[in-house]
Amino acid sequence: MSEDAAELLVDSLSPVDLMKLTRAQKIDLLEKMRAHGSRNPHITYFLATDVLSGGGGSLSAGERYELYEQLLIASLHSGRLDKARLYLNLLEKRFGRTSMRVRRLRGLCYEAEGNIAEARTLYELLRKEDPATDFFVKRLVAMYKSEGKYRDAIALLEDEEVYKDEDDKPLRYLEVHRMGVLDVYQELSHLHYLCGSLDRALYYVEEMQLYDPSSYLMHSRMAELLYAKKDYERCVIEYSQSLLLNPNANNARAAYGLWQVTGEQLSRHESKTHRLDEDKELPLAKDLHEFAAETLRAMYAKSPALSTLEAFLQ
């Protein structure tokens, strides 16, 4: 079962369905949610507290403490900070305050409680103790972003030495953590965009395209950055490629982008700001502009927003 399938299974259950589950079914569902990273804090909290309220007789010690951790995370996601602290205390009593796993959870509690300085100090310490674990760097990046310190977040991911190999050679984050590189590239692209560094933002999207050239979302993101750079010719290509890969309604973003950029090209041509070639470029821009409009109409054909779209396209 994939993570999406697990999420769909949980979301499809009504409160009545949850009440009808047997204790064994609740335990099994919680285990599946843990295994696939499914996040539905309210359902998790209901199921886990219900299982624990019946006594832990049918649970092993390991299963019980896994439930405590699951409840802690669900409590943080649902704003039950006092409950999160309760389960953190239970885990600390069992595994000790110096346990890496417990300290990681303590850092999350600090963040949720607004104790940012304590969380940052703890994550910096843990990052040095366990440089091979990317969790602490990702949390620090998230904290820098929340404070608007985008360049500090970039420096942490791009420049800082996080590890030394057996030859004492210093390595940076991307040199150590290659498995989750796509997520990091996406983060860095967004951070550079927020800093106004469009070339660097484009660089990381291009790197992502090398890993997944058939992703329509990557082509749309590339087009958006090219539009911001006023590189309209390449922008048209990327939006068109995105629509070729996914012409369905969930890609209206690319259809609108293509309509917008070709409209900009035609407007600049008419105002003589940037003339298009009369034989090739101008007819192509007109055709693509009309194609984008028709694609949008088809996408919204059964939507109550169709009349609004028609007015917008005029």
N, C-alpha and C positions, 0 to 999 in steps of 0.2 A: 504493500500500500504506500503510495506516495504521500508527501506532506500535504499536497493539495487535496488528495482524496480523504486523508484523515480529517482535515479541516472541514471538508464538505460533510463528512459523516457526523461530526459533532454539531455543526450548524443546523443540520436537518432535524435534530432532535428537539421536540417541544418540551416544555416543563413537565407535561403529563407523561411523555415518553421517558424522561429521566426518572420520574417517580416510580415507573413500572419496572425499571431495571432491577434485576436481582443484585445482591451484594457481589457475587462473582463477576457479573457482567460489568458492574461499575469498576471493579478492580482491573478487569481486562481492558476497558475503555481508557482508563487512566494510564495504563501501561502503554497502550498504542499512542496516546497523546504525547507521552514522554519520548517514545522511540522516534516519532516523526516530527517533533518540535511543534506540534499543533498548539496554537495560542487562542484560548477562549477562557479568560480568567474567571468569569462568573460561573461557567459550567464546571471548570476545574475545581473551583473553590467549593461549589455545592457537592460535587461527587466525592472529593477527598475528605471533606469534613463529615459527610454522611458515613463514609466507610470507617473513619476513625472513631466516630461516635458510637459505633456498634462494638467497640473494643478491638484490639489489634490481634485477637487470638488466631485468626486465619492468615495473618501476615507474618512473614519472617522479619527479623530485626532490620535487615537491609531494605526490604520493601517499605517498612514503616518510615525509615529515615528518607527514603526516596520520595515518599508522599509529603514529608515535612518540607523538603526542598521545593517540591512542586507547589505546595501551598504557599510557601514564602514568595515565590515568583508571581503566582496568581494574586496574592495579596498586594504586592507592589503595583501590579498592572491595574488593579481595581481600586486603588487608593486606600486599602486597609493597612495603613502603616503600622498601627499598634499590633495587628496580628502578624505582620511580617517580622517584627521584632521578637514576638513570642516564639515563632518557629526558628528564628536565628538563634535564640537562647538555647532551645532544645538541641539544635545541631552543635552548638559550641560545647554544651555539656557532654555530648557523646564523642565528638572528634577533637575537641580542644580549640582554643582561640588562635593557635598558630597554624592550623590546617589551611593549606592553600585554597581548598574549595570553600571553606567557611569564610576566609578573609575576602574571597571574591564576592560572596553573597553579602558580606558586611559592607563592601564598597557600594553595592547596588542600593542597600538600605540608606547609606549616607547620601547618595544622590537623590533618592526619593524624598528624603527628609530635608533636602536643601543644604546639607552640610558639604558643600562643594570642596572647600579647602581640605577637609578630612579625607574625602574620597580621592582627591588628586594626590595627596601625600601617600595614601595607601597604594594606589595604582602605580605610582612611580617606584615605590619600594618593591612591589611585586613584579614589576616589569624587569627590574634588575636581578631579582632572585630567579625569575623564570622567563628569560628572554625568548625562548622558543614558543611561548604561548602568546597568541595574537590578541586575546581578549582584552588585556589591560591597555594595549595601544589603541584599540578600537574605542574603548570607553573614554580614554583621554581625548581622542579626536572628537568624539561626540560632545564632550564637555567644552572643548575649545570652540566648537561650532555654536553651541548654545550661548556662548559669551561673545560671539562675533569675532573671535580671534582666529580667523581663517588662515592667516599666514603661519601661525604657530602650529596649526593642525597639519598644514602642508609640510612644514619643516620636520615634524615628527615622522611623517610617512616617507618623505623623500631623502632627508639629509642625515638624520640622527643615526648614530651607530647603536644597534640594538643587540649585537651578538659578536663574539669572537670565535673563530673556528679553531681547530686543533693546531694550526700554525700561527695562532694569535693574530690572524688577519681580521680586521673589523668589517662587519657586514651591516648593511642597512636593511630596513624593514622588508622592502620588496625583494631583496636578495635572499632573505630567510624564508619568507612566507609566500611561496610561489603557487600553492594550491588554490588559495582564494584570491588570486590576482585580479580577476574581473571585478569583484566587488570593490577592491581598492582602487582600480583604475576609474571606476564610476565615481567613487568618492572624490578622488583627486581632480577629475574633470569638473565636477560640480564646485569644488573649493576654488579652483583656478578661475572658473566663471564668476564666482562671487567676488573674487579679487580683481576682476576685469582683465585677466590674462587669457584672452580668447585663443591665442596660439597654443598655449599649454593645455587649455581645455580641449581643443581639437586634437592635440597629440594623443591624449589618453583615450578619446573616443575612437581614433584610428587604430590604436592598439587593441581596443576591445573588438573592433570589426575583424581584426586578424584572427581572433579566437572564434568569433561567431559571425561570419559574413552574411548569413541568411537571416539575421535578426532585423526585422523591419523597424523595431524601436531604435536600434543603433543608427540606422540610416536617417530616421526622423530627427534624432538628437543632433547628428552631424549637420543636417540641413538647418536646424535652428541656430546653431553656432555660426554657420556660414552666412546666414541671413544677418546675424548681428554684426558680422564683419563686412557686410555689403558685397560679399562674393556671390552674386545672384546666379551666375551661370552654374557654378558647382552646386549651389543650393537647389536649383531646379532638378539637377541630376539625382541628388540624394532623396528628395521628396518623391520623385518619380519611381526610384528604385524601391522605396518603402511601400508605395502603392502596388507595385508589381508583386512584391512579396506578400502583401496582405491588402486586398481591395475591399475588405469587409468593413462593416460599420464601426467596429472597434478601432479602426485606424482613420477616423475622421480628422484627427490631428494632422496627418500627412496631406489629406485632400485639401483641408483649409490652408495649410502652409503653401501648397503648390498654387492654389488660387491667389493667395496673398502675394507671393513672390513674382508670379507672372504678371499680376496686376501692377506691381511696382515697376517691372521692366517696361510694360506698355506705357505707363504714366511718364517714366523718364524719357522714353522715346518721343512721346508727343510733346513734351516740354523741351526737347532737344538737349536735355541734361546728358543723356547717353543714348546715342542713336544706335538702333539695331540694324543689322544687315537686312535690306529690303527683300532679298531673294530667299534667304533661309531663316535667319533668326527671328524676324518679325512674324512670318506665318506660323512658325513653331510656337512662339510665345502665345499667339492668339489661340491656336489649337489647344494648347495645354491649359490655358486659362478657361476655355469653354469646357474642356474635359474635366477639369477639377470641379467646376460648378455643377456639371451633370452628375458627377460622382457624389458630391455632397447631397444633391437632391435625391438620388437613389438611396443613399444611406439614411436619410431622414424621411423617406416616403411614407412610412407608417407612424411617424412621430407627430405629436401635437405642435411641435416646434417648427414644422415645415413652413408655415406661413411666415413666421419670423425670419427663417432662413431666406425665403424668397425675397422678402423686403431688404434683407441685408445684402443679397447678391446683386441687387439692382444698381 
